[in-house]
Amino acid sequence: MHAFSLALTPTSERISAAAMKQEIHPTLNPVIFVDGQHEIVTRSTMKSGETRAVNGVDHFVVHIDISSYTHPFYTGKQRLVDTAGRIERFKARYAKK
């Protein structure tokens, strides 16, 4: 199983808490998103009836169908775009005018 943890440093927590207006933002809960094979440990506004302790902290467990690990169209690779062919066609079309 792969687990990813999003952790904030104490300094960033103090800065963001001081800069935010009080009582208008939702509470962020510790959450584990599970897609069957992978787990993502983070914070979210989501809750569930199932909990699991991680490092002594209870996290809500949210089961999801698709994540960035299992999305069928996500390959992690960039595709090259044929910009040279497009530019040549544009120049050929408007060179006549």
C-alpha positions as CSV (number, residue, x, y, z in Angstrom):
1,M,0.0,0.0,0.0
2,H,1.1,3.5,-0.8
3,A,0.4,6.3,1.6
4,F,0.8,10.0,1.0
5,S,0.8,12.4,3.9
6,L,0.2,16.1,3.7
7,A,1.7,17.8,6.7
8,L,1.9,21.4,7.6
9,T,4.7,22.9,9.5
10,P,3.9,24.6,12.8
11,T,4.9,28.0,11.2
12,S,2.5,27.6,8.3
13,E,-0.3,26.6,10.6
14,R,0.2,29.7,12.8
15,I,0.3,32.0,9.7
16,S,-2.7,30.6,8.0
17,A,-4.8,30.5,11.2
18,A,-4.0,34.1,12.0
19,A,-4.8,35.3,8.5
20,M,-8.2,33.5,8.2
21,K,-11.4,35.1,9.4
22,Q,-12.9,33.4,12.4
23,E,-16.0,31.2,12.1
24,I,-16.5,31.4,8.3
25,H,-14.3,28.5,7.2
26,P,-15.2,24.8,7.5
27,T,-13.3,22.6,9.8
28,L,-10.7,20.4,8.2
29,N,-10.7,16.8,9.6
30,P,-7.9,14.3,9.3
31,V,-9.0,11.9,6.5
32,I,-7.7,8.8,4.7
33,F,-8.9,8.4,1.1
34,V,-8.8,4.7,0.1
35,D,-9.2,3.6,-3.5
36,G,-8.8,-0.1,-2.9
37,Q,-5.0,-0.4,-3.3
38,H,-3.8,3.1,-2.3
39,E,-4.3,5.3,0.6
40,I,-4.0,9.1,0.7
41,V,-3.6,10.7,4.2
42,T,-4.7,14.3,4.2
43,R,-7.2,16.8,5.7
44,S,-10.7,17.4,4.3
45,T,-14.1,18.6,5.2
46,M,-15.5,15.1,4.5
47,K,-16.5,12.7,7.3
48,S,-17.5,9.1,7.5
49,G,-18.7,6.5,10.0
50,E,-15.4,4.5,9.7
51,T,-12.3,5.8,11.5
52,R,-8.7,4.6,11.8
53,A,-5.9,5.8,14.1
54,V,-2.7,7.0,12.4
55,N,0.1,8.1,14.7
56,G,-2.4,8.3,17.6
57,V,-4.8,10.6,15.7
58,D,-8.2,9.3,14.6
59,H,-8.8,9.8,10.8
60,F,-12.1,9.4,9.0
61,V,-11.8,6.7,6.3
62,V,-13.4,7.7,3.0
63,H,-13.6,5.0,0.2
64,I,-13.4,6.4,-3.3
65,D,-13.6,4.7,-6.7
66,I,-11.0,6.6,-8.6
67,S,-7.9,8.5,-7.4
68,S,-4.9,10.0,-9.1
69,Y,-3.2,6.6,-8.7
70,T,-6.0,4.6,-10.5
71,H,-7.5,7.1,-12.9
72,P,-7.5,5.3,-16.3
73,F,-6.5,8.4,-18.3
74,Y,-3.8,9.7,-16.0
75,T,-0.4,8.4,-17.2
76,G,1.9,11.0,-15.7
77,K,3.5,11.7,-19.1
78,Q,3.2,14.8,-21.2
79,R,2.1,14.6,-24.8
80,L,4.0,16.5,-27.5
81,V,1.8,18.8,-29.6
82,D,2.6,19.1,-33.3
83,T,3.0,22.9,-33.2
84,A,5.4,23.0,-36.2
85,G,2.8,21.4,-38.5
86,R,0.1,23.8,-37.3
87,I,2.3,26.9,-37.9
88,E,3.3,25.7,-41.4
89,R,-0.3,25.2,-42.4
90,F,-1.2,28.6,-41.0
91,K,1.6,30.3,-43.0
92,A,0.7,28.4,-46.2
93,R,-3.0,29.4,-45.9
94,Y,-2.4,33.1,-45.3
95,A,0.7,33.5,-47.5
96,K,-1.6,33.5,-50.5
97,K,-3.6,36.5,-49.3
